[in-house]
Amino acid sequence: MPGELMWLAVALFASLGLVIVLGASSTARYELERSGAPSRRDAVADATAGDPQASTAAPTVAPQQPAAARNSPGSQGSAQPAAVHRPAAQATPAPVPVATHPAGRLTALAPMATGWWLVDGPGAPLAGPFDDEIDAEWAAFALALPETARAVYGAQREDGSVLRRQSPQERAWLEELGRQLDRLPVEWTAFIEDDDALTTLAVDVTAALLEAGLPLHDCDDQDADAPRSGGACLTPHPESGGLVVTWRQHDRMSVQQVRGTEAGDAVQFSMTVAVANVLTQLGFVVEPYGTTGGYLVTPGGR
């Protein structure tokens, strides 16, 4: 009886060892397949799939010529050079054209671009384009360009020259100036002509005051939405070929008189004198007019 139990235990352990070995082999095969590594059998099958005779024909190797035979004169004539694959040469981009001016070598041009350019007479620009006029002027200084070079705004033509256009800053300025001219009194309606000298004077004076930070006042209340913050009033004076300028304070001081009459009159007098001084500094001929405290402004040799 003990002997039978011993043999039974031996058989049981042998079966258990076989199961472990088979399980390890199966696990290794599964891991190999999951990792994507091709087996030798798969590699042979793939190699022979395109050529039915490859599985049966033995691989052949071209015989090597002896070194003496390869170097002999007779063999050099018959030997065919091996084909060598060379990558296609990349196309070299054409160089960007530069200005014909000697200073043009300092910068490359962007054809058909719009912006600020440095020019010196006709022809291709010296440099550009720049985002704004200040950048262009600094570039002219940094590149030591001739003193005759100046900054202009425009678009480059196909021939390299610059077609000048109004800059965004100039368009914005003209729009703002137009809104100020809309505040002129109705008395100006009879004089507004493109070639009228009095109209030109009104535009010049309005532009000069606006550049100095002094707006016009809507003296006739033509625009109900216009701010009542005050400003300069321009009245035409065709007899002298000029206009009369005075100052008007905010409604709070001039109409409501929250600071009193004396303070309002003093401020109006002081501001009118200040406006007259500004126009004098800007080249207009200015002289006192009448007893209202206004000043007569006529064109000067600006």
Backbone hydrogen bonds, N-H to C=O, Kabsch-Sander energy under -0.5 kcal/mol:
donor,donor_aa,acceptor,acceptor_aa,energy
5,L,1,M,-1.9
6,M,2,P,-1.9
7,W,3,G,-2.2
8,L,4,E,-2.2
9,A,5,L,-2.1
10,V,6,M,-2.2
11,A,7,W,-2.3
12,L,8,L,-2.0
13,F,9,A,-2.4
14,A,10,V,-2.1
15,S,11,A,-2.2
16,L,12,L,-2.1
17,G,13,F,-2.1
18,L,14,A,-1.9
19,V,15,S,-2.1
20,I,16,L,-2.0
21,V,17,G,-2.2
22,L,18,L,-2.5
23,G,19,V,-2.4
24,A,20,I,-2.2
25,S,21,V,-2.1
26,S,22,L,-2.3
27,T,23,G,-2.3
28,A,24,A,-2.3
29,R,25,S,-2.1
30,Y,26,S,-2.1
31,E,27,T,-2.3
32,L,28,A,-2.1
33,E,29,R,-2.2
34,R,30,Y,-2.3
35,S,31,E,-1.7
36,G,33,E,-1.1
37,A,32,L,-1.1
43,A,39,S,-2.4
44,V,40,R,-2.2
45,A,41,R,-2.1
46,D,42,D,-2.6
47,A,43,A,-2.1
48,T,44,V,-1.6
49,A,45,A,-0.6
49,A,46,D,-0.6
50,G,46,D,-0.6
54,A,51,D,-1.5
55,S,52,P,-0.6
56,T,53,Q,-0.7
57,A,53,Q,-3.1
70,R,66,P,-2.3
71,N,67,A,-1.6
72,S,68,A,-0.6
72,S,69,A,-0.7
76,Q,72,S,-1.1
77,G,73,P,-0.9
78,S,74,G,-0.8
79,A,75,S,-1.4
86,R,84,V,-0.6
99,A,104,G,-0.5
104,G,101,H,-2.5
105,R,102,P,-0.9
106,L,103,A,-1.8
107,T,104,G,-1.5
109,L,97,P,-1.3
113,A,110,A,-1.6
115,G,154,G,-2.3
116,W,130,F,-2.3
117,W,152,V,-3.3
118,L,127,A,-2.5
119,V,117,W,-0.6
119,V,150,R,-2.6
120,D,121,G,-0.5
126,L,118,L,-3.2
127,A,118,L,-1.1
130,F,116,W,-2.0
136,A,132,D,-1.6
137,E,133,E,-2.4
138,W,134,I,-2.4
139,A,135,D,-2.2
140,A,136,A,-2.1
141,F,137,E,-1.6
142,A,138,W,-2.8
143,L,139,A,-2.7
144,A,141,F,-0.8
145,L,140,A,-2.2
149,A,146,P,-1.6
150,R,119,V,-2.3
152,V,117,W,-2.5
154,G,115,G,-2.3
155,A,163,L,-2.4
156,Q,113,A,-2.3
157,R,161,S,-3.5
160,G,157,R,-1.4
163,L,155,A,-3.6
164,R,162,V,-0.7
165,R,153,Y,-2.2
171,R,167,S,-2.3
172,A,168,P,-2.2
173,W,169,Q,-2.1
174,L,170,E,-2.4
175,E,171,R,-2.0
176,E,172,A,-2.1
177,L,173,W,-2.7
178,G,174,L,-2.2
179,R,175,E,-1.7
180,Q,176,E,-1.6
181,L,177,L,-2.3
182,D,178,G,-1.4
183,R,180,Q,-1.7
184,L,181,L,-1.7
188,W,185,P,-1.8
189,T,186,V,-1.8
190,A,187,E,-0.6
191,F,188,W,-1.3
192,I,188,W,-1.1
193,E,191,F,-1.1
196,D,193,E,-1.2
200,T,196,D,-2.0
201,L,197,A,-2.0
202,A,198,L,-2.2
203,V,199,T,-2.2
204,D,200,T,-2.4
205,V,201,L,-2.8
206,T,202,A,-2.3
207,A,203,V,-2.5
208,A,204,D,-2.4
209,L,205,V,-2.6
210,L,206,T,-2.4
211,E,207,A,-2.4
212,A,208,A,-1.4
213,G,210,L,-1.4
214,L,209,L,-3.2
217,H,232,A,-2.7
219,C,183,R,-0.6
219,C,217,H,-2.0
221,D,218,D,-1.5
224,A,222,Q,-0.7
226,A,223,D,-1.2
231,G,248,R,-2.4
232,A,215,P,-2.5
233,C,246,T,-2.6
235,T,233,C,-0.5
235,T,244,V,-2.6
237,H,242,G,-2.5
240,S,237,H,-1.1
241,G,237,H,-0.6
241,G,238,P,-0.5
242,G,237,H,-2.0
243,L,297,V,-2.1
244,V,235,T,-3.0
245,V,295,Y,-2.6
246,T,233,C,-1.7
248,R,231,G,-2.6
251,D,228,R,-1.6
253,M,250,H,-1.5
254,S,250,H,-3.1
255,V,251,D,-1.9
256,Q,251,D,-2.7
258,V,252,R,-2.0
260,G,257,Q,-1.3
264,G,260,G,-1.8
265,D,261,T,-2.6
266,A,262,E,-2.3
267,V,263,A,-2.2
268,Q,264,G,-2.2
269,F,265,D,-2.4
270,S,266,A,-2.4
271,M,267,V,-2.6
272,T,268,Q,-2.1
273,V,269,F,-2.2
274,A,270,S,-2.1
275,V,271,M,-2.4
276,A,272,T,-2.2
277,N,273,V,-2.3
278,V,274,A,-2.2
279,L,275,V,-2.3
280,T,276,A,-2.0
281,Q,277,N,-2.4
282,L,278,V,-1.4
283,G,280,T,-1.5
284,F,279,L,-2.4
285,V,298,T,-2.3
286,V,284,F,-0.7
287,E,296,L,-1.8
289,Y,294,G,-2.4
292,T,289,Y,-0.5
294,G,289,Y,-0.7
295,Y,245,V,-1.7
296,L,287,E,-3.2
297,V,243,L,-3.3
298,T,285,V,-2.4
302,R,300,G,-1.7
